[in-house]
Amino acid sequence: MKLPISLIALCSLLCASPIQAQSKDTLQKIKESGVIGLGARDASFPFSYKTSADANPVGFSADLCLKVVDAVKKKLQMPNLRVQYTIVTPTNRIPLLQNGTIDLECSTTTNTTARAQQVEFAPTHFVSSIAVAVKKQSGISSMTQLEGKTVATVTGSTTIQLLRSYRRTEKKDFQELYGKDIADAFLLLSSGRANAMILEDVQLAGLIATSASPNEYKILDERLRDEPYGLMFRKDDPAFKELVNDTIGTVMKSGEINELYAKWFSRPVPPSGVNLNFPMSKALKDTYSNPNNRGI
């Protein structure tokens, strides 16, 4: 049986509209489901990590995401809104956000212009620098000594392109090894399969501080680039964007961010009571004074 073209077009429009609306309007999606989906990491200390296998992720980024959750609860008048965590990786975090599995990604994602074409970023909540960690006994004291060595990094991270750019510019020949996440990459270094590991300095400091033998490692003085971290959410969603930006911006401008920072970077944190003693940089202080989501 043949249907008029106009009727087919109308049916297509009516059938597609709810799906499209749901994918773009995060607050409506949350209201209808009673759930907000947070993308987290299980080993990005102290931003988003798990203290035990069955625990919810905690950390600096995790706390900021919960500020957004509180704002959503108030906005939608849903005090019993359920939070559903999904552990994400550098390779699947954007697809899981785009397909609606998560509504807000809460970890250590660098705000880049390439990623900003696919997702929206909240105001920058941390500024790190790309650095290299080695074992002290390796004898490596500068990046020029990576010649002929094996360097570990994380699949899907911004460090890969930086590493390759450094290799081309400095004409250094070294082998790359990839871990599926930062814990896996650090295992390559700690087990001796890699001579060095390249990552953001604060994450390297966290990995070293929580390792079995922190005194075995050091971070080289050189830095390749500053990296602004931002919480990610879907594009083309003005209502949710306004809520996220207002919430994070208020935490920063009110000074509440200073207490959150001290909680995770200058005090003992669970589960082992490690203190990173990682002072707030001038770049980060400036960012908190003037919240923005400028990428690199």
For each residue, the residues with C-beta under 8 A, 3 or more apart:
1:
2:
3: 7 8 11
4: 7 8
5: 8 9
6: 9 10
7: 3 4 10 11
8: 3 4 5 11 12
9: 5 6 12 13
10: 6 7 13 14
11: 3 7 8 14 15
12: 8 9 15 16
13: 9 10 16 17
14: 10 11 17
15: 11 12 18 19
16: 12 13 19 20
17: 13 14 20 21
18: 15 21 22
19: 15 16 22 23
20: 16 17 23 24
21: 17 18 24 25 28
22: 18 19 25 28 29 32 100
23: 19 20 29 100 234
24: 20 21 234 236 237
25: 21 22 28 29 237 239 240
26: 29 30 103 233 234 237 239 240
27: 30 31 72 75 76 239 240 243
28: 21 22 25 31 32
29: 22 23 25 26 32 33 100 103
30: 26 27 33 34 35 36 72 76 78 81 103
31: 27 28 34 76 78
32: 22 28 29
33: 29 30
34: 30 31 78 80 81 82
35: 30 81 82 83 84
36: 30 69 72 81 82 83 84 103 104
37: 84 85 86 100 101 102 103 104
38: 65 69 83 84 85 86 102 103 104 105 106
39: 85 86 87 88 93 96 97 101 102 104 105 106 107 232
40: 48 56 57 62 65 85 86 87 88 106 107
41: 44 47 48 49 57 87 88 89 107 108 181
42: 48 49 50 57 87 181 183
43: 49 50 181 182 183
44: 41 47 48 49 59 61 107 108 182 203 206
45: 49 59 203 206 207 209 210
46: 49 59 60 206 264 265 269 276
47: 41 44 59 60 61 62 107 108 126 203 229 264
48: 40 41 42 44 57 58 59 61 62 106 107 108
49: 41 42 43 44 45 46 57 58 59
50: 42 43 53 55 56 57 58
51: 55 58 270 271
52: 55 271
53: 50
54:
55: 50 51 52 58
56: 40 50 83 85
57: 40 41 42 48 49 50 62 85 87 106
58: 48 49 50 51 55 62 63 270
59: 44 45 46 47 48 49 62 63 264
60: 46 47 63 64 125 126 260 261 263 264 265
61: 44 47 48 64 65 106 107 108 125 126 229 231
62: 40 47 48 57 58 59 65 66 106
63: 58 59 60 66 67 260 263 264
64: 60 61 67 68 106 125 231 248 251 260
65: 38 40 61 62 68 69 104 106 231
66: 62 63 69 70 83
67: 63 64 70 71 247 248 251
68: 64 65 71 72 104 231 243 244 247 248
69: 36 38 65 66 72 73 81 83
70: 66 67 73 74
71: 67 68 74 75 243 246 247
72: 27 30 36 68 69 75 76 78 81 243
73: 69 70 76 77 78 79 81
74: 70 71 77
75: 27 71 72 243
76: 27 30 31 72 73 81
77: 73 74
78: 30 31 34 72 73 81
79: 73
80: 34
81: 30 34 35 36 69 72 73 76 78
82: 34 35 36
83: 35 36 38 56 66 69
84: 35 36 37 38
85: 37 38 39 40 56 57
86: 37 38 39 40 96 101 102
87: 39 40 41 42 57
88: 39 40 41 92 93 96 102 105 107
89: 41 92 93 155 156 180 181
90: 93 154 155 156 157 181
91: 155 156 180
92: 88 89 95 96
93: 39 88 89 90 96 97 102 105 107 109 232
94: 97 98 115 118 119 232
95: 92 98 99
96: 39 86 88 92 93 99 101 102 105
97: 39 93 94 101 102 103 105 119 232 233 234
98: 94 95 118 119 234
99: 95 96
100: 22 23 29 37 103
101: 37 39 86 96 97
102: 37 38 39 86 88 93 96 97 105
103: 26 29 30 36 37 38 97 100 233 234 240
104: 36 37 38 39 65 68 231 232 233 244
105: 38 39 88 93 96 97 102 109 119 231 232 233
106: 38 39 40 48 57 61 62 64 65 231
107: 39 40 41 44 47 48 61 88 93
108: 41 44 47 48 61 126 128 200 203 229
109: 93 105 115 121 229 230 231 232
110: 115 157 158 227 228 229 295 296
111: 115 116 121 124 228 229 230 293 294 295 296
112: 115 116 158 295 296
113: 116 117 295 296
114: 117 118
115: 94 109 110 111 112 118 119 121 232 295
116: 111 112 113 119 120 121 295
117: 113 114
118: 94 98 114 115 235
119: 94 97 98 105 115 116 232 233 234 235
120: 116 232 233 234 235 237 241
121: 109 111 115 116 124 230 231 232 293 295
122: 125 230 231 232 233 244 245 248 293
123: 230 245 248 249 252 287 291 292 293
124: 111 121 127 228 229 230 287 291 292 293 294
125: 60 61 64 122 229 230 231 248 252 257
126: 47 60 61 108 202 228 229 284
127: 124 226 227 228 229 281 283 284 287
128: 108 200 201 202 203 226 227 229
129: 200 201 223 224 225 226 227
130: 158 159 162 198 199 200 201 223 224 225 227
131: 198 199 200 201 204 219 220 222 223 224
132: 143 146 151 196 197 198 219 220 222
133: 189 196 197 198 199 204 207 208 217 218 219 220
134: 138 140 189 195 196 197 217 218 220
135: 138 189 195 216 217 218
136: 215 216 217 218
137: 216
138: 134 135 195 196
139: 145
140: 134 145 146 149 195 196 220
141: 145 220
142: 145 220 221 222
143: 132 146 166 170 172 220 222
144: 147 170 172
145: 139 140 141 142 149
146: 132 140 143 149 151 172 174 195 196
147: 144 172 173 174
148: 173 174
149: 140 145 146 174 175 195 196
150: 174 175 176 177 193 194 195 196
151: 132 146 163 174 175 176 177 194 195 196 197 198
152: 176 177 178 179 185 186 188 189 193 194 196 197 198
153: 157 159 160 163 176 177 178 179 185 197 198 199
154: 90 157 159 178 179 180 181 182 184 185 199
155: 89 90 91 160 178 179 180
156: 89 90 91 160
157: 90 110 153 154 160 199
158: 110 112 130 161 162 227
159: 130 153 154 162 163 198 199 200
160: 153 155 156 157 163 164 176 178
161: 158 164 165
162: 130 158 159 165 166 198 224 225
163: 151 153 159 160 166 167 176 198
164: 160 161 167 168 176
165: 161 162 168 169
166: 143 162 163 169 170 172 224
167: 163 164 170 171 172 173 174
168: 164 165 171
169: 165 166
170: 143 144 166 167
171: 167 168
172: 143 144 146 147 166 167
173: 147 148 167
174: 146 147 148 149 150 151 167
175: 149 150 151
176: 150 151 152 153 160 163 164
177: 150 151 152 153 185 188 193 194
178: 152 153 154 155 160 185
179: 152 153 154 155 182 183 184 185 186 187 188
180: 89 91 154 155 184
181: 41 42 43 89 90 154 184 185
182: 43 44 154 179 185 186 199 203 207
183: 42 43 179 186 187 207
184: 154 179 180 181 187 188
185: 152 153 154 177 178 179 181 182 188 189 194 197 199
186: 152 179 182 183 189 190 197 207 211
187: 179 183 184 190 191
188: 152 177 179 184 185 191 193 194 197
189: 133 134 135 152 185 186 192 193 194 195 196 197 217
190: 186 187 211 212
191: 187 188
192: 189
193: 150 152 177 188 189
194: 150 151 152 177 185 188 189 197
195: 134 135 138 140 146 149 150 151 189
196: 132 133 134 138 140 146 149 150 151 152 189
197: 132 133 134 151 152 153 185 186 188 189 194 204
198: 130 131 132 133 151 152 153 159 162 163 224
199: 130 131 133 153 154 157 159 182 185 203 204 207
200: 108 128 129 130 131 159 203 204 227
201: 128 129 130 131 204 205 219 223
202: 126 128 205 206 265 276 278
203: 44 45 47 108 128 182 199 200 206 207
204: 131 133 197 199 200 201 207 208 219
205: 201 202 208 209 219 276 278
206: 44 45 46 202 203 209 210 276
207: 45 133 182 183 186 199 203 204 210 211
208: 133 204 205 211 214 217 219
209: 45 205 206 214 274 275 276
210: 45 206 207 214 272 274
211: 186 190 207 208 214 216 217
212: 190
213: 216 217
214: 208 209 210 211 217
215: 136
216: 135 136 137 211 213
217: 133 134 135 136 189 208 211 213 214
218: 133 134 135 136
219: 131 132 133 201 204 205 208
220: 131 132 133 134 140 141 142 143
221: 142
222: 131 132 142 143
223: 129 130 131 201 226
224: 129 130 131 162 166 198
225: 129 130 162 296
226: 127 128 129 223 283 296
227: 110 127 128 129 130 158 200 296
228: 110 111 124 126 127 287 294 295 296
229: 47 61 108 109 110 111 124 125 126 127 128
230: 109 111 121 122 123 124 125 293 295
231: 61 64 65 68 104 105 106 109 121 122 125 244 248
232: 39 93 94 97 104 105 109 115 119 120 121 122
233: 26 97 103 104 105 119 120 122 237 240 241 244
234: 23 24 26 97 98 103 119 120 237 240
235: 118 119 120
236: 24
237: 24 25 26 120 233 234 240 241
238: 241 242
239: 25 26 27 242 243
240: 25 26 27 103 233 234 237 243 244
241: 120 233 237 238 244 245
242: 238 239 245 246
243: 27 68 71 72 75 239 240 246 247
244: 68 104 122 231 233 240 241 247 248
245: 122 123 241 242 248 249 291 293
246: 71 242 243 249 250
247: 67 68 71 243 244 250 251
248: 64 67 68 122 123 125 231 244 245 251 252 291
249: 123 245 246 252 253 291
250: 246 247 253 254 256
251: 64 67 247 248 254 256 257 260
252: 123 125 248 249 256 257 287 288 289 291
253: 249 250 288 291
254: 250 251 257
255: 258 259
256: 250 251 252 259 260
257: 125 251 252 254 260 261 288
258: 255 261 262 280 288
259: 255 256 262 263
260: 60 63 64 251 256 257 263 264
261: 60 257 258 264 265 266 280
262: 258 259 265 266 267
263: 60 63 259 260 267 269
264: 46 47 59 60 63 260 261 267 269 276
265: 46 60 202 261 262 276 277 278 279 280
266: 261 262 275 276 277 278 279
267: 262 263 264 275
268: 273 274 275
269: 46 263 264 273 274 275 276
270: 51 58 273
271: 51 52
272: 210
273: 268 269 270
274: 209 210 268 269
275: 209 266 267 268 269
276: 46 202 205 206 209 264 265 266 269
277: 265 266
278: 202 205 265 266
279: 265 266
280: 258 261 265 284 285
281: 127 284 285
282: 285 286
283: 127 226 286 287
284: 126 127 280 281 287 288
285: 280 281 282 288 289
286: 282 283 289 290
287: 123 124 127 228 252 283 284 290 291 292
288: 252 253 257 258 284 285 291
289: 252 285 286
290: 286 287
291: 123 124 245 248 249 252 253 287 288
292: 123 124 287
293: 111 121 122 123 124 230 245
294: 111 124 228
295: 110 111 112 113 115 116 121 228 230
296: 110 111 112 113 225 226 227 228
